[in-house]
Amino acid sequence: MVKVETDHALAFDSLTVQGVPARKNEYGAIMPPIFLSTTYRFKDIDHQGAYEYIRTQNPTRQKAENLVARLEGAKHAYGFTSGMAALSTIFELLAPGDHVISSSNIYGGTYRYFIDFFQKKQISCQFQTDLNQLSDSDFEPNTKIVFLETPANPTLRVVDIARVAELTHAHGALLVVDNTFMTSYLQKPLSLRADVVAYSATKFYGGHADLSAGFIVCNDDSLAEKFEFYQNTLGATLSPFDSYTLIRGTKTMALRLDRQQENLKYLRETLDKHPAVARVLYPGWYSNTEAVIQQKQANGLGACLSFEVKPEVDLGVFFDALQMIDLAVSLGGVESLVCQPKTMTHEPYPDEALAKIGVTDRLVRFAVGIENKTDLIWDMTQALDKARQ
């Protein structure tokens, strides 16, 4: 745990609030100011100041990056305009002829990047249905990166990060983990020997569906040097205003996730019993093995579940009947959202690939918000009842 100007290590929920200490803010401001200047005055022809140009560095972005690094217990963090901007920057590490192993169950935008951009860059990608079954024989001499999400989007399958890291490092490759669903509050992949952690900070870090942000987090200094170069050169840096908004949103991340996980528990029980629902998917649902892995490497289940309705249920009626919960993509905000992954978040996948990972047109992803659980249960139940008739 990282110390922040105190005589003892702060707990995570204190660090979300005190991770950008007012004692270090200009004029003692409790909230850090937003520096909008695009350029900064040089001291003279031979000396620049601490900042030069907004793409290269910005005081507000630097505070947000330091905060994310502190929450992760990491040495380095870099802020980007979106989660996909962060991921595409990570894969700048690859060169033509390199090989990547990826879980086949990942966000649709990431899958699209692998299929479209890797081909153009002459990088090969091998998709694995279950990375818990990864073995030495799956690696090629040119394997450079293993990529995974755990829990996976949208099936919530769980992968043993420490085991995959050990195998990956034995073959001289890097392990990259998209930790968006868990956040550093519930899971710290770097402590499990992942090399790089990626976030769509648009989700739980922002928490209010009002900013777009992504982060790369790592401990390795040589990797950090490359990411800093890519960040400046490619230019998809987090804006000052979004940096400020992220700092503000992160202050309540632990509180929000505690409430969301409490709501998820009751909603999971309700959906399990509802006659319209065939099965409920959450971290550990797939097997006892995955449940044990989740319990070992994470401090909770997160705030997202999926459920599959029975064939006689009309999902069009269900979505239309919802009176409080909204039909929309994304997750991690204070508001509850539902979506149909096959036609929304995972639309880039071909049907045969979706079938292999268990994503059907009857699957609903439910991003649980902080509303009163009684109201959420009421809305979900009445909509399912109407869709079943």
Phi, psi and chi 1 to 4 in degrees:
 res  aa     phi    psi   chi1   chi2   chi3   chi4
   1 MET       -  138.4 -168.5  174.4  -68.8      -
   2 VAL   -86.3  135.4 -179.3      -      -      -
   3 LYS   -87.2  141.6  -63.8 -179.2   76.6  173.0
   4 VAL  -127.4   85.1 -176.0      -      -      -
   5 GLU    53.8   38.1  -56.9  -66.1  -30.1      -
   6 THR  -134.5  169.0   61.4      -      -      -
   7 ASP   -85.9   -2.7  -66.8  -28.9      -      -
   8 HIS  -146.9  163.2   75.1  -75.8      -      -
   9 ALA   -72.4  127.8      -      -      -      -
  10 LEU   -75.1  144.0  -65.4  177.1      -      -
  11 ALA   -67.3  159.8      -      -      -      -
  12 PHE   -58.3  -44.9 -173.7   94.4      -      -
  13 ASP   -68.7  -26.1   46.3   -2.0      -      -
  14 SER   -73.2  -37.9  -68.4      -      -      -
  15 LEU   -67.1  -31.9 -158.9   56.4      -      -
  16 THR   -61.9  -32.1   58.7      -      -      -
  17 VAL   -86.6  -40.6  179.6      -      -      -
  18 GLN  -103.4    9.2  -63.0  -69.1  -20.2      -
  19 GLY   -67.8  -21.3      -      -      -      -
  20 VAL  -117.7   83.5 -179.5      -      -      -
  21 PRO   -65.7  134.9   21.7  -30.7      -      -
  22 ALA   -59.5  -28.3      -      -      -      -
  23 ARG   -61.0  -20.4  -70.5  165.2  179.1   79.5
  24 LYS  -106.6    0.8  -70.6 -159.6  169.5 -175.3
  25 ASN   -83.5  151.0  -74.5  -21.0      -      -
  26 GLU   -58.4  131.2  -65.1   73.9    4.8      -
  27 TYR    63.0   15.1  -51.5  110.2      -      -
  28 GLY    73.3   21.5      -      -      -      -
  29 ALA   -61.0  131.0      -      -      -      -
  30 ILE   -64.2  -41.3  -64.8  -60.5      -      -
  31 MET  -102.0  137.9  -78.6  -60.1  -66.9      -
  32 PRO   -65.7  143.0   24.0  -33.5      -      -
  33 PRO   -70.2  158.5   23.3  -31.5      -      -
  34 ILE   -97.1  118.0  -54.2  173.1      -      -
  35 PHE   -94.3  108.0  -74.4   84.0      -      -
  36 LEU   -95.9   -8.7  -64.6  174.9      -      -
  37 SER   -59.3  133.2 -179.7      -      -      -
  38 THR   -83.5  -21.6   58.5      -      -      -
  39 THR  -143.6  160.4 -170.2      -      -      -
  40 TYR  -132.5  147.2  -66.2   81.0      -      -
  41 ARG   -72.1  133.9 -177.0  179.4 -178.3  -86.3
  42 PHE   -76.1  148.6  -84.1   56.2      -      -
  43 LYS   -66.9  -42.7  -66.3  179.8  179.4  178.2
  44 ASP  -163.6 -174.7   55.7   52.7      -      -
  45 ILE   -62.7  -22.1 -168.3   65.7      -      -
  46 ASP  -104.2   -8.5  -63.3  -44.9      -      -
  47 HIS  -137.8  124.9  -57.4   91.4      -      -
  48 GLN   -97.0  165.5   69.2  177.1   59.1      -
  49 GLY   -81.9 -164.3      -      -      -      -
  50 ALA   -65.8  -25.9      -      -      -      -
  51 TYR  -129.1  148.2  -59.6   93.3      -      -
  52 GLU  -122.9  -53.9  175.9 -166.7   10.5      -
  53 TYR  -148.4  144.8 -174.6   65.6      -      -
  54 ILE   -59.5  -34.7 -170.6  170.7      -      -
  55 ARG   -69.5  -35.1 -172.4 -173.5   71.1 -110.3
  56 THR   -76.4  -47.7  -53.6      -      -      -
  57 GLN  -158.4  151.9   68.0  -88.7  104.9      -
  58 ASN  -147.9  134.9  171.7  -91.8      -      -
  59 PRO   -59.4  -39.8  -22.8   33.1      -      -
  60 THR   -70.7  -42.7  -44.0      -      -      -
  61 ARG   -62.7  -39.4 -171.5 -179.1   85.6 -137.2
  62 GLN   -60.8  -39.0 -170.1  174.0   47.0      -
  63 LYS   -65.4  -40.9  -70.3  177.2 -172.7  -66.2
  64 ALA   -65.2  -41.6      -      -      -      -
  65 GLU   -65.3  -41.8  -69.7  172.7  -25.4      -
  66 ASN   -62.5  -38.7  -70.7  -17.9      -      -
  67 LEU   -62.3  -49.2  172.0   62.4      -      -
  68 VAL   -62.5  -39.3  171.1      -      -      -
  69 ALA   -62.9  -41.8      -      -      -      -
  70 ARG   -64.3  -42.2  -74.0  167.9  172.7  168.1
  71 LEU   -64.9  -31.1  -66.4  175.4      -      -
  72 GLU   -84.5  -14.7 -162.0   79.3   27.0      -
  73 GLY    69.4   35.8      -      -      -      -
  74 ALA  -114.9  164.3      -      -      -      -
  75 LYS   -84.1  -31.5  -68.3  174.5   67.0  175.3
  76 HIS  -136.5  141.7  -50.4  -77.7      -      -
  77 ALA  -146.2  142.5      -      -      -      -
  78 TYR  -132.1  130.0  -60.4   94.8      -      -
  79 GLY   -97.7  139.5      -      -      -      -
  80 PHE  -132.3  171.4  -63.3   83.6      -      -
  81 THR   -71.6  -18.1   54.5      -      -      -
  82 SER  -164.1  168.5   67.9      -      -      -
  83 GLY   -62.6  -38.6      -      -      -      -
  84 MET   -68.8  -32.9  -76.9  -51.7  -54.7      -
  85 ALA   -64.3  -38.8      -      -      -      -
  86 ALA   -65.9  -46.6      -      -      -      -
  87 LEU   -64.0  -44.5  -78.9  175.3      -      -
  88 SER   -64.9  -29.5   59.5      -      -      -
  89 THR   -68.6  -40.8  -60.6      -      -      -
  90 ILE   -57.5  -40.8  -68.3  170.2      -      -
  91 PHE   -80.9    2.6  -66.7  110.6      -      -
  92 GLU   -68.4  -13.4  -73.6  -65.9  -44.0      -
  93 LEU   -66.3  -19.8  -65.4  169.4      -      -
  94 LEU   -87.9  155.1  -62.3  169.4      -      -
  95 ALA  -127.6  160.1      -      -      -      -
  96 PRO   -52.1  134.5  -28.1   36.1      -      -
  97 GLY    96.5  -10.3      -      -      -      -
  98 ASP   -76.2  162.4  -74.6  -15.1      -      -
  99 HIS  -126.4  138.5  176.0 -109.2      -      -
 100 VAL  -123.1  138.6  173.0      -      -      -
 101 ILE  -107.8  128.2  -61.9  172.7      -      -
 102 SER  -133.5  147.5  171.9      -      -      -
 103 SER   -59.5  142.4  168.5      -      -      -
 104 SER   -79.2  -12.8   56.9      -      -      -
 105 ASN  -104.9   89.7 -170.3  175.5      -      -
 106 ILE  -138.6  171.8   53.2  178.5      -      -
 107 TYR   -57.8  142.7  166.9   56.6      -      -
 108 GLY   -59.9  -36.0      -      -      -      -
 109 GLY   -66.4  -36.2      -      -      -      -
 110 THR   -68.2  -42.6  -50.1      -      -      -
 111 TYR   -59.3  -44.4  179.3   86.9      -      -
 112 ARG   -60.6  -40.7  177.3  173.0   52.9 -147.2
 113 TYR   -62.2  -45.5 -179.9   88.2      -      -
 114 PHE   -61.1  -44.2  -71.7  172.8      -      -
 115 ILE   -70.7  -45.9  -65.1  -61.2      -      -
 116 ASP   -83.5  -48.8  -67.9  -14.9      -      -
 117 PHE   -84.0  -35.2  -75.8   81.5      -      -
 118 PHE   -61.9  -39.5  -81.0    3.8      -      -
 119 GLN   -62.0  -43.3 -175.3  176.3    6.5      -
 120 LYS   -64.3  -32.7  -67.5  176.3 -176.8  176.7
 121 LYS   -92.0    5.2  -64.3 -177.3  176.9 -176.2
 122 GLN    59.5   42.7  -61.4  177.1  -23.9      -
 123 ILE  -111.7  130.3  -63.5  165.8      -      -
 124 SER   -93.6  147.1   58.0      -      -      -
 125 CYS  -132.8  127.7 -174.4      -      -      -
 126 GLN  -109.9  117.5  171.3 -173.2  -22.4      -
 127 PHE   -91.4  132.0  -68.8  102.5      -      -
 128 GLN  -113.9  128.9  -65.8  -87.2   12.1      -
 129 THR   -66.1  -37.0  -57.2      -      -      -
 130 ASP  -138.4  102.3 -173.4   -4.7      -      -
 131 LEU   -71.3  -11.7  -79.9 -178.0      -      -
 132 ASN   -67.7  -16.5  -71.5  -40.2      -      -
 133 GLN   -99.3    8.8  -57.2  -58.5  -42.8      -
 134 LEU   -58.1  137.8 -170.7   68.6      -      -
 135 SER  -137.8  172.0   67.0      -      -      -
 136 ASP   -56.6  -34.2  -68.6  -43.3      -      -
 137 SER   -68.8  -15.5   61.9      -      -      -
 138 ASP   -79.7  -15.9  -65.3  -47.9      -      -
 139 PHE   -88.3  143.1  -73.3   80.8      -      -
 140 GLU  -106.4  161.3  -55.6  -72.8  -13.8      -
 141 PRO   -57.7  -25.9  -24.2   33.8      -      -
 142 ASN  -102.0   14.9   57.7  -22.6      -      -
 143 THR   -69.1  121.2  -59.1      -      -      -
 144 LYS  -110.7  -30.4  -58.4  -61.8 -177.8 -176.6
 145 ILE  -140.0  138.9  -73.1  177.4      -      -
 146 VAL  -112.2  130.1  175.5      -      -      -
 147 PHE  -121.7  138.0  175.3   80.1      -      -
 148 LEU  -152.3  158.1   62.3   89.8      -      -
 149 GLU  -116.0  136.2  -62.9  175.3    4.8      -
 150 THR  -149.2  120.9 -177.4      -      -      -
 151 PRO   -64.8  151.5  -18.3   31.8      -      -
 152 ALA   -81.5  152.6      -      -      -      -
 153 ASN  -100.2  119.1 -178.9    6.4      -      -
 154 PRO  -110.6    8.9   38.5  -34.1      -      -
 155 THR   -87.0   -6.8   64.5      -      -      -
 156 LEU    59.8   24.6  -71.6  -53.5      -      -
 157 ARG   -65.7  148.7  -67.9  -73.3  -55.8  -86.4
 158 VAL  -113.8  138.0  174.7      -      -      -
 159 VAL  -119.5  139.0  177.7      -      -      -
 160 ASP   -75.5  100.9 -170.6  -29.9      -      -
 161 ILE   -62.6  -46.2  -62.4  172.0      -      -
 162 ALA   -62.5  -41.3      -      -      -      -
 163 ARG   -65.8  -45.6  178.2 -172.4  175.7  -83.2
 164 VAL   -65.3  -36.7  174.3      -      -      -
 165 ALA   -62.2  -45.3      -      -      -      -
 166 GLU   -60.0  -44.9 -177.8  178.0    4.2      -
 167 LEU   -67.6  -41.8 -162.3   55.2      -      -
 168 THR   -62.1  -46.3  -60.4      -      -      -
 169 HIS   -67.5  -31.1  -64.6  156.2      -      -
 170 ALA   -62.6  -23.0      -      -      -      -
 171 HIS  -105.4   13.8  -70.7  -90.5      -      -
 172 GLY    71.0   22.4      -      -      -      -
 173 ALA  -107.3  171.0      -      -      -      -
 174 LEU  -103.7  142.3  -61.3  173.6      -      -
 175 LEU  -102.0  122.3  175.6   59.7      -      -
 176 VAL  -112.2  126.5  177.2      -      -      -
 177 VAL  -119.7  124.0  176.6      -      -      -
 178 ASP   -84.6  110.8 -174.9  -29.7      -      -
 179 ASN  -105.0   21.8 -161.5   39.4      -      -
 180 THR   -55.6  -43.5  -62.4      -      -      -
 181 PHE   -69.2  -26.8  -88.7   45.0      -      -
 182 MET  -100.1  -35.9  -74.0  -76.4   99.6      -
 183 THR    64.6  168.9   78.4      -      -      -
 184 SER   -69.5  -13.3   53.4      -      -      -
 185 TYR   -68.1  -38.1 -178.2   42.9      -      -
 186 LEU  -107.2  -18.4  -60.2  178.2      -      -
 187 GLN  -157.6  135.2 -176.9  169.6  -90.7      -
 188 LYS  -124.9   89.8  -70.9 -176.2  168.4   60.5
 189 PRO   -60.3  -30.7  -26.4   36.4      -      -
 190 LEU   -61.8  -35.0  -67.2  180.0      -      -
 191 SER   -71.0  -15.7   69.5      -      -      -
 192 LEU   -99.8   13.2  -60.3  168.7      -      -
 193 ARG    80.4   18.4  -61.4 -166.7   63.1 -144.7
 194 ALA   -66.1  150.7      -      -      -      -
 195 ASP   -89.5  -37.4  -61.8  -73.4      -      -
 196 VAL  -138.5  137.8 -177.3      -      -      -
 197 VAL  -118.0  135.1  178.3      -      -      -
 198 ALA  -117.7  148.1      -      -      -      -
 199 TYR  -136.3  140.1  -72.9  103.6      -      -
 200 SER   -90.2   96.6  171.8      -      -      -
 201 ALA   -75.6   -3.8      -      -      -      -
 202 THR   -56.0  -28.6  -53.0      -      -      -
 203 LYS   -83.9 -105.1  -46.9  -58.9 -168.2  -66.4
 204 PHE   -72.1  -30.9  -69.3  102.1      -      -
 205 TYR   -66.2  -47.2  -81.2   83.2      -      -
 206 GLY   -70.9  -54.4      -      -      -      -
 207 GLY    79.1   -2.1      -      -      -      -
 208 HIS  -134.7   17.8  -65.9   79.9      -      -
 209 ALA    53.6   38.9      -      -      -      -
 210 ASP  -135.8   17.5   58.9    0.3      -      -
 211 LEU  -153.3  159.4   84.0  147.9      -      -
 212 SER  -118.8  126.5  177.1      -      -      -
 213 ALA  -156.7  152.1      -      -      -      -
 214 GLY  -141.4  156.6      -      -      -      -
 215 PHE  -139.7  146.1  -85.0   87.2      -      -
 216 ILE  -113.1  132.2  -63.1  173.2      -      -
 217 VAL  -128.2  136.6 -174.5      -      -      -
 218 CYS  -158.0  168.8   67.9      -      -      -
 219 ASN  -110.7  -23.8  -79.1  -33.3      -      -
 220 ASP   -73.3  124.7 -175.3   89.7      -      -
 221 ASP   -66.6  -36.6  -67.5  -20.4      -      -
 222 SER   -69.7  -38.5   62.4      -      -      -
 223 LEU   -65.0  -42.0  -77.9  175.0      -      -
 224 ALA   -60.5  -39.5      -      -      -      -
 225 GLU   -61.8  -39.8 -173.2  176.4   -7.9      -
 226 LYS   -67.8  -44.3  -67.8  176.5 -178.0  177.1
 227 PHE   -63.8  -38.1  -68.6  142.2      -      -
 228 GLU   -64.0  -40.0 -173.7  172.5    0.9      -
 229 PHE   -64.6  -46.6  172.0   76.5      -      -
 230 TYR   -62.5  -41.5  -62.9  150.9      -      -
 231 GLN   -59.2  -46.9 -177.8 -169.6   44.4      -
 232 ASN   -70.3  -40.1 -178.1   40.8      -      -
 233 THR   -75.1  -42.6  -56.3      -      -      -
 234 LEU   -78.7  -31.2  -61.8  174.5      -      -
 235 GLY    86.4    7.3      -      -      -      -
 236 ALA   -87.4   56.2      -      -      -      -
 237 THR   -85.3  151.5   50.0      -      -      -
 238 LEU   -66.1  131.5 -171.4   62.2      -      -
 239 SER   -71.3  157.9   74.8      -      -      -
 240 PRO   -58.3  -42.3  -25.5   34.4      -      -
 241 PHE   -67.4  -42.6 -169.9   84.6      -      -
 242 ASP   -67.9  -30.4  -80.3  -17.0      -      -
 243 SER   -62.7  -45.6  -62.7      -      -      -
 244 TYR   -62.2  -45.1  164.3   83.0      -      -
 245 THR   -62.8  -37.3  -54.2      -      -      -
 246 LEU   -66.3  -43.4 -178.4  130.4      -      -
 247 ILE   -58.8  -44.0  -68.0  169.0      -      -
 248 ARG   -64.2  -45.4 -177.3 -178.5   63.3 -177.0
 249 GLY   -65.5  -37.0      -      -      -      -
 250 THR   -65.7  -24.0  -59.4      -      -      -
 251 LYS   -57.0  -27.6  -73.0  179.3 -178.9  -70.1
 252 THR  -108.9   11.6   59.9      -      -      -
 253 MET   -60.4  -45.5 -176.8  167.2   70.6      -
 254 ALA   -63.9  -43.2      -      -      -      -
 255 LEU   -61.3  -45.2  -74.7  172.1      -      -
 256 ARG   -62.9  -46.6  -72.8 -174.9  -82.7  107.4
 257 LEU   -66.4  -34.3  -91.1  163.5      -      -
 258 ASP   -61.2  -46.2  -75.0  -14.7      -      -
 259 ARG   -68.0  -42.0  175.4   60.8  175.0  -99.9
 260 GLN   -63.7  -40.1  -73.0  166.3  -50.8      -
 261 GLN   -68.9  -34.4  -70.8 -172.6  104.0      -
 262 GLU   -64.1  -44.5  179.5 -172.6   -2.3      -
 263 ASN   -62.2  -41.7  -78.5  -12.5      -      -
 264 LEU   -59.2  -39.9 -177.3  138.2      -      -
 265 LYS   -57.4  -47.8  174.5 -179.8  178.3  -69.4
 266 TYR   -71.3  -37.9  -71.2   99.2      -      -
 267 LEU   -68.3  -37.7  -74.3  158.0      -      -
 268 ARG   -60.7  -43.8  174.9 -176.9  144.6 -164.4
 269 GLU   -64.4  -40.6  -67.6  170.7   -5.8      -
 270 THR   -64.3  -46.7  -61.7      -      -      -
 271 LEU   -66.8  -35.8  -69.1  167.5      -      -
 272 ASP   -57.8  -33.4  -99.7  -28.8      -      -
 273 LYS   -94.5  -11.4  -62.7  173.2 -175.8  176.1
 274 HIS   -76.4  133.7 -161.5  -77.4      -      -
 275 PRO   -66.5  -13.7   21.2  -32.6      -      -
 276 ALA   -84.9  -13.4      -      -      -      -
 277 VAL  -101.5  127.9  176.2      -      -      -
 278 ALA   -83.1  -41.8      -      -      -      -
 279 ARG  -160.3  155.7   60.3  176.1  180.0  173.6
 280 VAL  -116.5  132.6 -178.7      -      -      -
 281 LEU  -111.0  127.4  -73.3   59.4      -      -
 282 TYR  -151.5  165.8   54.1   90.6      -      -
 283 PRO   -57.5  117.9  -27.3   36.2      -      -
 284 GLY   101.5   -5.1      -      -      -      -
 285 TRP   -65.9  -30.7   72.7  -87.5      -      -
 286 TYR   -69.3  -38.6 -174.8   79.6      -      -
 287 SER  -162.3  162.8   66.3      -      -      -
 288 ASN   -62.4  -34.2  -72.3  -26.4      -      -
 289 THR   -61.4  -47.3  -61.2      -      -      -
 290 GLU   -68.3  -32.9  -69.3 -167.0   11.0      -
 291 ALA   -63.6  -40.7      -      -      -      -
 292 VAL   -66.8  -41.3  170.1      -      -      -
 293 ILE   -60.8  -46.8  -66.6  169.6      -      -
 294 GLN   -60.2  -42.6 -180.0   69.9   12.2      -
 295 GLN   -66.1  -34.1 -172.1  173.4   22.3      -
 296 LYS   -73.6  -41.1  175.7 -176.0   68.7  173.0
 297 GLN  -104.9   -6.1   68.9 -174.0   19.7      -
 298 ALA  -132.4  160.8      -      -      -      -
 299 ASN  -105.1   21.1  -64.5  -40.3      -      -
 300 GLY   171.2 -174.5      -      -      -      -
 301 LEU  -102.2   -5.8  -61.2 -178.0      -      -
 302 GLY    83.3 -163.9      -      -      -      -
 303 ALA  -128.8   31.2      -      -      -      -
 304 CYS  -138.7  135.0 -165.8      -      -      -
 305 LEU  -136.5  166.1   59.6   79.7      -      -
 306 SER  -128.5  156.6  -64.6      -      -      -
 307 PHE  -145.5  149.0   60.3   92.9      -      -
 308 GLU  -110.0  127.4 -166.7  169.6   67.8      -
 309 VAL   -87.2  160.9  -62.9      -      -      -
 310 LYS   -73.0  158.1  -66.2  178.2  179.6  177.9
 311 PRO   -56.0  -31.2  -25.6   34.7      -      -
 312 GLU   -79.8   -4.2   65.3  -90.6   19.3      -
 313 VAL   -86.1  131.3  175.8      -      -      -
 314 ASP   -92.6  105.9 -171.3  -33.2      -      -
 315 LEU   -67.7  -29.2  -86.9 -177.1      -      -
 316 GLY   -60.0  -43.8      -      -      -      -
 317 VAL   -64.9  -41.3  172.2      -      -      -
 318 PHE   -58.9  -51.1  166.4   72.3      -      -
 319 PHE   -63.5  -38.8  -69.5  130.6      -      -
 320 ASP   -69.6  -30.4  -73.8  -16.3      -      -
 321 ALA   -79.8  -18.9      -      -      -      -
 322 LEU   -61.3  132.7  -70.1  168.4      -      -
 323 GLN  -107.2  -17.1  -62.8 -178.7   35.4      -
 324 MET  -125.5  -43.4 -177.7  179.5   73.1      -
 325 ILE   -76.7  132.8  -58.1  165.9      -      -
 326 ASP   -99.7  148.3  -70.8  -49.1      -      -
 327 LEU   -86.6  110.3  174.8   63.8      -      -
 328 ALA  -166.8  155.6      -      -      -      -
 329 VAL   -79.7  173.9  -62.9      -      -      -
 330 SER    86.1  176.0 -159.1      -      -      -
 331 LEU  -165.1  174.9   56.2  107.6      -      -
 332 GLY    86.7   -1.6      -      -      -      -
 333 GLY   -90.4  175.6      -      -      -      -
 334 VAL   -70.2  -21.9  -67.5      -      -      -
 335 GLU   -94.2  146.1   54.3  -75.6  -50.9      -
 336 SER   -81.2  136.9  -67.2      -      -      -
 337 LEU  -134.3  147.3  -56.4  174.1      -      -
 338 VAL  -124.4  153.4  -69.3      -      -      -
 339 CYS  -151.6  164.0   75.2      -      -      -
 340 GLN  -103.5  101.4 -175.6 -177.3   48.4      -
 341 PRO   -54.0  -39.4  -27.9   36.8      -      -
 342 LYS   -58.3  -37.8 -177.2  174.2 -179.4  179.4
 343 THR  -104.5   -3.3   59.0      -      -      -
 344 MET  -122.2  -86.8  -62.6  170.6   74.6      -
 345 THR   -68.5  -26.1   59.2      -      -      -
 346 HIS  -117.3   26.3  -73.7   63.6      -      -
 347 GLU   -60.0  -30.0 -174.2  -87.9  -24.5      -
 348 PRO   -65.8  -18.9  -25.2   35.6      -      -
 349 TYR   -72.2  139.9  -85.6   76.8      -      -
 350 PRO   -71.6  156.5   24.1  -31.5      -      -
 351 ASP   -57.3  -39.9  -72.8  -15.6      -      -
 352 GLU   -66.1  -34.4   58.3  -89.1   20.6      -
 353 ALA   -70.6  -38.8      -      -      -      -
 354 LEU   -64.3  -39.7  -72.8  174.8      -      -
 355 ALA   -60.7  -38.0      -      -      -      -
 356 LYS   -65.6  -32.2  -75.4 -177.5 -179.5  178.8
 357 ILE   -97.4    0.2   61.9  173.8      -      -
 358 GLY    86.7   26.1      -      -      -      -
 359 VAL  -101.6  110.7  176.0      -      -      -
 360 THR  -111.7  175.2   70.5      -      -      -
 361 ASP   -76.0   -0.1   55.5    7.1      -      -
 362 ARG  -102.6    5.1  -67.5 -174.1  -74.1  113.1
 363 LEU   -91.8  133.6 -172.7   71.6      -      -
 364 VAL  -119.0  131.0  177.4      -      -      -
 365 ARG   -97.6  132.9 -168.0 -173.7   71.9 -174.6
 366 PHE  -119.7  107.8 -172.6    2.3      -      -
 367 ALA   -89.5  109.9      -      -      -      -
 368 VAL   -82.8  130.6  179.9      -      -      -
 369 GLY   -97.5 -160.1      -      -      -      -
 370 ILE  -106.6   10.2   66.7  168.2      -      -
 371 GLU   -61.9  169.3  -59.1   94.3  -19.3      -
 372 ASN   -61.8  132.3 -175.0  -74.9      -      -
 373 LYS   -62.8  -31.2   61.9  179.3  178.7  -69.6
 374 THR   -63.7  -41.6  -56.1      -      -      -
 375 ASP   -68.0  -39.8  -65.7  -28.6      -      -
 376 LEU   -63.8  -43.7  -70.7  171.8      -      -
 377 ILE   -64.6  -41.8  -69.9  169.9      -      -
 378 TRP   -60.0  -49.6  162.8   79.6      -      -
 379 ASP   -64.3  -45.0 -161.7   20.7      -      -
 380 MET   -63.2  -42.6 -174.8   63.6   62.5      -
 381 THR   -67.0  -46.6  -59.3      -      -      -
 382 GLN   -65.7  -35.4   64.0   86.3   20.3      -
 383 ALA   -70.7  -40.0      -      -      -      -
 384 LEU   -66.4  -37.8  -75.9  170.7      -      -
 385 ASP   -61.5  -44.1  -71.4  -17.4      -      -
 386 LYS   -67.3  -38.7  -69.5  174.4 -177.8  175.2
 387 ALA   -70.1  -20.2      -      -      -      -
 388 ARG   -85.8  -19.6 -174.8  168.5  169.9 -100.4
 389 GLN   -77.2      -  -67.4  172.3    2.0      -
